[in-house]
Amino acid sequence: MRHSEHGPAIQRLRCGLAMLALVAVACMGWPGDAAAHVAGEAGGFLSGLQHPIAGPDHLLAMLAVGIWGAQIGGRSVWSLPITFPLVMALGGVLGMQGVPVGPVEIAIALSVIVLGLAILAAWRAPESIALVIVGAFAIYHGWAHGAELPTAVDPVAYGFGFVVATGAIHILGIAFGLLLGRLVDGWVSRIAGGLIGGMGVWFLVGA
């Protein structure tokens, strides 16, 4: 084990991060304006493809899932990026049906913060815990996409487009984590996580 993984400050940060993740998931159940993230009328495949890329909150969260999975290693390299779009599809159905899920904007901002801090802390969470965190946030990202589907010119093509974009962003995050993120004793990933978490705070203020 690397010495950098045993510092008391890092251990305290990881414990705090675990508590923050629990609080974030709990807060996402609070009543709020769930329609704030809906950007209006959507189009077809290209619109769905562009939506996760054009939305920096979606983009950073999906990148973070890939980077965190690569950082944890083992099965998490693929289980986290596979779980996110699968659960996101469920969230999309809830969004299409208009099922209230709480404050979507706040939940998405919290996802960027928690995932970014997880990477910064190099938190190698047990796979089950990581999957719960990723899955909980995926519901809200999916809801934001799904709420636009009923107004899409071609909802099926739109949905396929954002699933393809999501997969591509995850792959990019995994590639970064495996090829670049492990440089300098893993600090390349950790610095990227800090930047992602900082952006999440900015999104939260805006929400």
C-alpha positions in Angstrom: 0.0 0.0 0.0 1.2 3.5 -0.7 2.1 5.7 2.2 -0.1 8.5 0.8 -3.1 6.4 1.4 -2.6 6.2 5.2 -2.4 9.8 6.3 -4.7 10.7 9.1 -5.9 13.8 7.1 -6.9 11.7 4.2 -8.7 9.2 6.4 -10.7 12.0 8.0 -11.5 13.3 4.6 -12.8 9.9 3.5 -14.9 9.5 6.6 -16.3 13.0 6.0 -17.0 12.2 2.4 -18.9 9.0 3.3 -21.1 11.1 5.6 -21.5 13.8 2.9 -22.7 11.1 0.5 -25.3 9.9 3.0 -26.5 13.4 3.7 -26.6 14.2 -0.1 -28.7 11.2 -0.8 -31.1 12.1 2.1 -31.3 15.7 0.9 -32.3 14.6 -2.6 -35.6 13.4 -1.2 -36.6 16.8 0.0 -39.5 18.4 -1.8 -38.5 21.0 -4.4 -38.8 22.2 -7.9 -38.0 19.1 -9.9 -38.6 20.9 -13.3 -35.8 23.4 -13.0 -33.4 21.4 -15.1 -35.8 20.9 -18.1 -34.5 23.1 -20.9 -37.5 23.0 -23.1 -38.4 21.2 -26.3 -36.0 18.5 -27.4 -35.2 17.2 -30.9 -34.0 13.8 -32.2 -30.8 11.8 -32.0 -28.5 14.8 -32.4 -30.3 16.7 -29.7 -30.0 13.7 -27.3 -26.3 13.3 -28.3 -25.6 16.9 -27.5 -27.5 17.3 -24.3 -25.0 15.6 -21.9 -22.1 17.2 -23.7 -23.6 20.7 -23.6 -24.6 20.4 -20.0 -21.4 20.8 -17.9 -23.0 19.4 -14.8 -24.0 16.2 -16.7 -20.6 16.0 -18.4 -18.6 16.4 -15.2 -20.6 13.9 -13.3 -20.3 11.3 -16.0 -16.6 11.9 -16.4 -16.3 11.5 -12.6 -18.0 8.1 -12.6 -15.5 6.8 -15.1 -12.5 8.3 -13.3 -13.7 7.1 -9.9 -14.3 3.6 -11.2 -10.8 3.5 -12.7 -9.4 4.8 -9.4 -11.1 2.2 -7.3 -10.0 -0.6 -9.7 -11.2 -4.1 -9.9 -14.8 -4.7 -11.0 -15.6 -1.0 -10.3 -13.8 -0.1 -13.5 -16.8 -1.4 -15.5 -19.5 -1.9 -12.9 -19.9 1.8 -12.0 -20.0 3.1 -15.7 -22.5 0.3 -16.5 -24.7 0.9 -13.5 -25.0 4.7 -14.1 -26.7 4.5 -17.5 -28.9 1.6 -16.5 -30.3 3.4 -13.5 -30.4 6.6 -15.5 -32.8 4.9 -17.8 -35.1 4.2 -14.9 -34.8 7.9 -13.9 -35.7 8.8 -17.5 -38.9 6.8 -17.2 -39.8 8.6 -14.0 -39.1 11.9 -15.7 -41.3 11.0 -18.7 -44.1 10.1 -16.3 -43.7 13.3 -14.3 -43.0 11.4 -11.0 -41.7 13.8 -8.4 -38.3 12.9 -7.2 -37.2 16.1 -5.3 -35.0 19.0 -6.3 -33.3 17.7 -9.4 -30.9 20.7 -9.9 -29.6 20.4 -6.3 -29.2 16.6 -6.6 -27.2 16.9 -9.9 -25.0 19.5 -8.3 -24.4 17.3 -5.3 -23.5 14.4 -7.6 -20.7 16.5 -9.0 -19.5 17.5 -5.6 -19.6 14.0 -4.0 -18.0 12.3 -7.0 -15.3 14.9 -7.3 -14.5 14.7 -3.7 -14.4 10.9 -3.8 -11.8 11.1 -6.5 -9.8 13.9 -4.6 -9.8 11.7 -1.5 -8.8 8.6 -3.5 -11.7 6.9 -1.7 -11.7 3.3 -2.7 -15.1 2.6 -1.4 -16.5 -0.9 -1.3 -18.1 -1.7 -4.7 -21.6 -2.0 -3.1 -21.4 1.5 -1.5 -20.0 3.0 -4.7 -22.8 1.5 -6.7 -25.4 2.9 -4.3 -24.0 6.4 -4.6 -23.7 6.3 -8.4 -27.1 4.7 -8.8 -28.8 7.3 -6.5 -27.3 10.2 -8.5 -28.1 8.5 -11.8 -31.8 8.6 -11.0 -31.7 12.4 -11.1 -29.6 12.7 -14.2 -32.0 10.4 -15.9 -35.0 12.3 -14.7 -33.6 15.5 -16.2 -33.2 13.8 -19.5 -36.5 11.9 -19.4 -38.5 15.0 -18.6 -37.6 16.3 -22.0 -38.6 13.1 -23.9 -42.3 13.7 -24.2 -41.7 17.0 -26.1 -39.0 15.5 -28.4 -39.6 15.3 -32.1 -38.4 11.7 -32.0 -38.2 10.5 -28.3 -36.7 7.1 -29.1 -33.9 8.7 -31.2 -33.4 11.4 -28.5 -33.1 8.8 -25.8 -30.7 6.7 -27.9 -28.6 9.8 -28.5 -28.1 10.7 -24.8 -27.4 7.0 -23.9 -24.6 6.9 -26.6 -23.2 10.2 -25.4 -23.3 9.0 -21.8 -21.4 5.8 -22.7 -18.8 7.8 -24.6 -18.2 10.2 -21.7 -17.8 7.3 -19.3 -15.3 5.7 -21.6 -13.4 9.0 -21.7 -13.4 9.1 -17.9 -12.1 5.5 -17.6 -9.4 6.2 -20.2 -8.3 9.3 -18.3 -8.3 7.4 -15.0 -6.3 4.5 -16.3 -3.9 6.2 -18.7 -3.2 9.6 -17.1 -4.9 9.6 -13.7 -2.4 7.3 -12.1 0.6 9.5 -12.9 2.4 11.2 -10.0 1.2 8.6 -7.5 -2.4 9.2 -8.6 -2.4 12.9 -8.0 -3.5 13.7 -11.6 -6.8 12.0 -10.9 -7.1 13.6 -7.4 -6.5 17.1 -8.8 -9.1 16.5 -11.5 -11.5 15.4 -8.8 -10.8 18.5 -6.8 -11.6 20.7 -9.8 -14.8 18.7 -10.5 -15.9 19.0 -6.9 -15.2 22.8 -7.0 -17.4 23.1 -10.1 -20.1 21.2 -8.3 -20.1 23.8 -5.6 -20.6 26.4 -8.2 -23.5 24.5 -9.7 -25.0 24.1 -6.2 -24.8 27.9 -5.7 -26.5 28.4 -9.0 -29.2 25.8 -8.2 
